[in-house]
Amino acid sequence: MASFVNKDEKEGVYRMAQSAKVEDKKLEAIAKAIQNLEFGEVHITIQDGVIVQINRLEKQRFPQKK
């Protein structure tokens, strides 16, 4: 049985696959920013529903002598 898929459907599937790869890379970047972060912040900037920037602020805290 032959499967008939038009060019637009193939391009749509290709774009979805590429988009999924981009999203996976963004999620990996977020996980990497959180990894080994003891004190600090991770800011994720979203514009029009899309992650456009990830900032990591790491703080070093030292015990206080009493």
N, CA, C and O atoms as CSV, one atom per row, in Angstrom:
chain,resi,resn,atom,element,x,y,z
A,1,MET,N,N,0.848,-1.176,0.000
A,1,MET,CA,C,0.000,0.000,0.000
A,1,MET,C,C,0.892,1.238,0.000
A,1,MET,O,O,1.760,1.371,0.862
A,2,ALA,N,N,0.697,2.107,-0.916
A,2,ALA,CA,C,1.514,3.310,-1.041
A,2,ALA,C,C,1.010,4.385,-0.095
A,2,ALA,O,O,-0.190,4.531,0.136
A,3,SER,N,N,1.967,5.134,0.446
A,3,SER,CA,C,1.621,6.248,1.323
A,3,SER,C,C,1.841,7.543,0.557
A,3,SER,O,O,2.923,7.781,0.020
A,4,PHE,N,N,0.828,8.362,0.513
A,4,PHE,CA,C,0.924,9.620,-0.225
A,4,PHE,C,C,1.010,10.778,0.769
A,4,PHE,O,O,0.044,11.090,1.465
A,5,VAL,N,N,2.174,11.400,0.820
A,5,VAL,CA,C,2.397,12.552,1.695
A,5,VAL,C,C,2.858,13.688,0.813
A,5,VAL,O,O,3.822,13.552,0.060
A,6,ASN,N,N,2.167,14.812,0.908
A,6,ASN,CA,C,2.558,15.922,0.050
A,6,ASN,C,C,3.759,16.674,0.627
A,6,ASN,O,O,4.147,16.468,1.777
A,7,LYS,N,N,4.325,17.534,-0.182
A,7,LYS,CA,C,5.543,18.261,0.173
A,7,LYS,C,C,5.342,19.126,1.418
A,7,LYS,O,O,6.229,19.182,2.269
A,8,ASP,N,N,4.202,19.797,1.544
A,8,ASP,CA,C,3.930,20.655,2.695
A,8,ASP,C,C,3.895,19.851,3.992
A,8,ASP,O,O,4.382,20.309,5.025
A,9,GLU,N,N,3.316,18.651,3.933
A,9,GLU,CA,C,3.275,17.809,5.124
A,9,GLU,C,C,4.683,17.387,5.530
A,9,GLU,O,O,5.007,17.382,6.718
A,10,LYS,N,N,5.517,17.035,4.567
A,10,LYS,CA,C,6.903,16.651,4.869
A,10,LYS,C,C,7.659,17.813,5.480
A,10,LYS,O,O,8.398,17.625,6.446
A,11,GLU,N,N,7.490,19.020,4.935
A,11,GLU,CA,C,8.169,20.195,5.467
A,11,GLU,C,C,7.681,20.505,6.875
A,11,GLU,O,O,8.465,20.909,7.734
A,12,GLY,N,N,6.389,20.317,7.111
A,12,GLY,CA,C,5.838,20.549,8.441
A,12,GLY,C,C,6.424,19.598,9.466
A,12,GLY,O,O,6.758,20.006,10.578
A,13,VAL,N,N,6.549,18.340,9.099
A,13,VAL,CA,C,7.148,17.343,9.985
A,13,VAL,C,C,8.610,17.690,10.238
A,13,VAL,O,O,9.086,17.585,11.368
A,14,TYR,N,N,9.326,18.103,9.190
A,14,TYR,CA,C,10.732,18.481,9.330
A,14,TYR,C,C,10.875,19.664,10.286
A,14,TYR,O,O,11.746,19.660,11.156
A,15,ARG,N,N,10.013,20.685,10.123
A,15,ARG,CA,C,10.072,21.869,10.990
A,15,ARG,C,C,9.770,21.493,12.439
A,15,ARG,O,O,10.408,22.007,13.358
A,16,MET,N,N,8.803,20.599,12.649
A,16,MET,CA,C,8.479,20.175,14.008
A,16,MET,C,C,9.659,19.437,14.631
A,16,MET,O,O,9.955,19.629,15.811
A,17,ALA,N,N,10.330,18.603,13.858
A,17,ALA,CA,C,11.489,17.868,14.364
A,17,ALA,C,C,12.611,18.835,14.716
A,17,ALA,O,O,13.257,18.687,15.753
A,18,GLN,N,N,12.846,19.819,13.863
A,18,GLN,CA,C,13.886,20.815,14.132
A,18,GLN,C,C,13.535,21.630,15.369
A,18,GLN,O,O,14.405,21.927,16.187
A,19,SER,N,N,12.262,21.993,15.506
A,19,SER,CA,C,11.803,22.755,16.664
A,19,SER,C,C,11.991,21.946,17.945
A,19,SER,O,O,12.389,22.490,18.975
A,20,ALA,N,N,11.707,20.656,17.879
A,20,ALA,CA,C,11.888,19.793,19.044
A,20,ALA,C,C,13.353,19.730,19.436
A,20,ALA,O,O,13.674,19.726,20.624
A,21,LYS,N,N,14.251,19.680,18.451
A,21,LYS,CA,C,15.688,19.667,18.745
A,21,LYS,C,C,16.111,20.958,19.421
A,21,LYS,O,O,16.903,20.933,20.364
A,22,VAL,N,N,15.593,22.090,18.951
A,22,VAL,CA,C,15.914,23.385,19.548
A,22,VAL,C,C,15.409,23.426,20.981
A,22,VAL,O,O,16.127,23.872,21.876
A,23,GLU,N,N,14.176,22.963,21.212
A,23,GLU,CA,C,13.617,22.947,22.559
A,23,GLU,C,C,14.434,22.040,23.474
A,23,GLU,O,O,14.666,22.385,24.633
A,24,ASP,N,N,14.875,20.882,22.970
A,24,ASP,CA,C,15.715,19.986,23.759
A,24,ASP,C,C,17.003,20.690,24.164
A,24,ASP,O,O,17.446,20.560,25.306
A,25,LYS,N,N,17.611,21.437,23.241
A,25,LYS,CA,C,18.846,22.158,23.548
A,25,LYS,C,C,18.606,23.227,24.605
A,25,LYS,O,O,19.455,23.449,25.468
A,26,LYS,N,N,17.456,23.889,24.543
A,26,LYS,CA,C,17.133,24.903,25.544
A,26,LYS,C,C,16.944,24.256,26.914
A,26,LYS,O,O,17.425,24.781,27.918
A,27,LEU,N,N,16.251,23.125,26.961
A,27,LEU,CA,C,16.054,22.424,28.230
A,27,LEU,C,C,17.385,21.923,28.781
A,27,LEU,O,O,17.600,21.949,29.993
A,28,GLU,N,N,18.269,21.472,27.917
A,28,GLU,CA,C,19.611,21.050,28.346
A,28,GLU,C,C,20.384,22.229,28.923
A,28,GLU,O,O,21.087,22.080,29.922
A,29,ALA,N,N,20.259,23.399,28.301
A,29,ALA,CA,C,20.947,24.600,28.788
A,29,ALA,C,C,20.421,25.002,30.164
A,29,ALA,O,O,21.194,25.420,31.026
A,30,ILE,N,N,19.110,24.878,30.373
A,30,ILE,CA,C,18.530,25.190,31.677
A,30,ILE,C,C,19.040,24.206,32.724
A,30,ILE,O,O,19.431,24.611,33.819
A,31,ALA,N,N,19.038,22.925,32.394
A,31,ALA,CA,C,19.532,21.903,33.321
A,31,ALA,C,C,20.997,22.147,33.662
A,31,ALA,O,O,21.400,21.990,34.814
A,32,LYS,N,N,21.789,22.526,32.678
A,32,LYS,CA,C,23.208,22.813,32.897
A,32,LYS,C,C,23.387,24.020,33.812
A,32,LYS,O,O,24.282,24.033,34.658
A,33,ALA,N,N,22.530,25.043,33.645
A,33,ALA,CA,C,22.617,26.237,34.479
A,33,ALA,C,C,22.287,25.915,35.937
A,33,ALA,O,O,22.849,26.523,36.849
A,34,ILE,N,N,21.388,24.970,36.157
A,34,ILE,CA,C,20.980,24.600,37.514
A,34,ILE,C,C,21.986,23.653,38.167
A,34,ILE,O,O,22.153,23.646,39.386
A,35,GLN,N,N,22.646,22.863,37.339
A,35,GLN,CA,C,23.559,21.833,37.835
A,35,GLN,C,C,24.651,22.447,38.706
A,35,GLN,O,O,25.270,23.442,38.327
A,36,ASN,N,N,24.883,21.858,39.862
A,36,ASN,CA,C,25.927,22.259,40.809
A,36,ASN,C,C,25.762,23.687,41.315
A,36,ASN,O,O,26.736,24.275,41.784
A,37,LEU,N,N,24.585,24.258,41.241
A,37,LEU,CA,C,24.330,25.597,41.747
A,37,LEU,C,C,23.874,25.467,43.193
A,37,LEU,O,O,22.769,24.997,43.464
A,38,GLU,N,N,24.738,25.890,44.126
A,38,GLU,CA,C,24.408,25.768,45.541
A,38,GLU,C,C,23.601,26.971,46.019
A,38,GLU,O,O,22.578,26.819,46.687
A,39,PHE,N,N,24.070,28.169,45.671
A,39,PHE,CA,C,23.356,29.403,45.993
A,39,PHE,C,C,23.342,30.259,44.740
A,39,PHE,O,O,24.385,30.457,44.116
A,40,GLY,N,N,22.189,30.766,44.365
A,40,GLY,CA,C,22.138,31.642,43.206
A,40,GLY,C,C,20.780,31.647,42.550
A,40,GLY,O,O,19.776,31.256,43.144
A,41,GLU,N,N,20.772,32.098,41.310
A,41,GLU,CA,C,19.527,32.253,40.574
A,41,GLU,C,C,19.721,31.853,39.121
A,41,GLU,O,O,20.805,32.007,38.559
A,42,VAL,N,N,18.669,31.344,38.529
A,42,VAL,CA,C,18.637,31.102,37.094
A,42,VAL,C,C,17.438,31.877,36.558
A,42,VAL,O,O,16.300,31.619,36.950
A,43,HIS,N,N,17.698,32.825,35.662
A,43,HIS,CA,C,16.635,33.628,35.064
A,43,HIS,C,C,16.427,33.151,33.637
A,43,HIS,O,O,17.378,33.026,32.865
A,44,ILE,N,N,15.187,32.889,33.300
A,44,ILE,CA,C,14.840,32.467,31.946
A,44,ILE,C,C,13.980,33.566,31.344
A,44,ILE,O,O,12.897,33.865,31.847
A,45,THR,N,N,14.469,34.163,30.268
A,45,THR,CA,C,13.740,35.228,29.603
A,45,THR,C,C,12.946,34.637,28.445
A,45,THR,O,O,13.488,33.940,27.587
A,46,ILE,N,N,11.659,34.928,28.441
A,46,ILE,CA,C,10.755,34.407,27.415
A,46,ILE,C,C,10.141,35.585,26.673
A,46,ILE,O,O,9.660,36.536,27.289
A,47,GLN,N,N,10.162,35.515,25.362
A,47,GLN,CA,C,9.580,36.565,24.529
A,47,GLN,C,C,8.670,35.911,23.500
A,47,GLN,O,O,9.098,35.032,22.752
A,48,ASP,N,N,7.434,36.334,23.467
A,48,ASP,CA,C,6.435,35.772,22.550
A,48,ASP,C,C,6.330,34.256,22.691
A,48,ASP,O,O,6.156,33.541,21.704
A,49,GLY,N,N,6.438,33.774,23.933
A,49,GLY,CA,C,6.283,32.347,24.193
A,49,GLY,C,C,7.497,31.500,23.860
A,49,GLY,O,O,7.414,30.272,23.847
A,50,VAL,N,N,8.629,32.148,23.591
A,50,VAL,CA,C,9.845,31.428,23.206
A,50,VAL,C,C,10.974,31.809,24.159
A,50,VAL,O,O,11.160,32.988,24.460
A,51,ILE,N,N,11.725,30.823,24.632
A,51,ILE,CA,C,12.895,31.102,25.477
A,51,ILE,C,C,13.951,31.774,24.614
A,51,ILE,O,O,14.395,31.221,23.607
A,52,VAL,N,N,14.350,32.983,25.024
A,52,VAL,CA,C,15.337,33.716,24.239
A,52,VAL,C,C,16.645,33.916,24.984
A,52,VAL,O,O,17.661,34.249,24.374
A,53,GLN,N,N,16.631,33.712,26.317
A,53,GLN,CA,C,17.860,33.958,27.071
A,53,GLN,C,C,17.806,33.222,28.399
A,53,GLN,O,O,16.743,33.089,29.005
A,54,ILE,N,N,18.971,32.742,28.850
A,54,ILE,CA,C,19.103,32.102,30.154
A,54,ILE,C,C,20.295,32.744,30.850
A,54,ILE,O,O,21.402,32.758,30.313
A,55,ASN,N,N,20.065,33.274,32.049
A,55,ASN,CA,C,21.145,33.880,32.841
A,55,ASN,C,C,21.317,33.091,34.124
A,55,ASN,O,O,20.341,32.669,34.743
A,56,ARG,N,N,22.562,32.896,34.514
A,56,ARG,CA,C,22.862,32.203,35.765
A,56,ARG,C,C,23.667,33.148,36.645
A,56,ARG,O,O,24.682,33.699,36.218
A,57,LEU,N,N,23.208,33.327,37.868
A,57,LEU,CA,C,23.914,34.146,38.843
A,57,LEU,C,C,24.283,33.235,39.995
A,57,LEU,O,O,23.413,32.711,40.690
A,58,GLU,N,N,25.571,33.050,40.193
A,58,GLU,CA,C,26.037,32.168,41.259
A,58,GLU,C,C,26.597,33.004,42.390
A,58,GLU,O,O,27.356,33.947,42.167
A,59,LYS,N,N,26.216,32.651,43.605
A,59,LYS,CA,C,26.683,33.360,44.786
A,59,LYS,C,C,27.550,32.417,45.605
A,59,LYS,O,O,27.281,31.220,45.703
A,60,GLN,N,N,28.588,32.982,46.186
A,60,GLN,CA,C,29.429,32.207,47.090
A,60,GLN,C,C,29.195,32.741,48.491
A,60,GLN,O,O,29.339,33.936,48.748
A,61,ARG,N,N,28.841,31.856,49.373
A,61,ARG,CA,C,28.591,32.260,50.753
A,61,ARG,C,C,29.645,31.635,51.641
A,61,ARG,O,O,30.040,30.481,51.473
A,62,PHE,N,N,30.083,32.440,52.591
A,62,PHE,CA,C,31.139,32.009,53.524
A,62,PHE,C,C,30.568,32.004,54.928
A,62,PHE,O,O,29.812,32.905,55.290
A,63,PRO,N,N,30.917,31.000,55.727
A,63,PRO,CA,C,30.399,30.950,57.097
A,63,PRO,C,C,30.905,32.143,57.901
A,63,PRO,O,O,32.047,32.576,57.748
A,64,GLN,N,N,30.030,32.664,58.758
A,64,GLN,CA,C,30.404,33.804,59.594
A,64,GLN,C,C,30.977,33.296,60.928
A,64,GLN,O,O,30.473,32.346,61.527
A,65,LYS,N,N,32.028,33.956,61.353
A,65,LYS,CA,C,32.617,33.625,62.663
A,65,LYS,C,C,31.855,34.392,63.737
A,65,LYS,O,O,31.555,35.575,63.579
A,66,LYS,N,N,31.556,33.720,64.801
A,66,LYS,CA,C,30.840,34.379,65.907
A,66,LYS,C,C,31.727,34.611,67.085
A,66,LYS,O,O,31.282,35.153,68.096
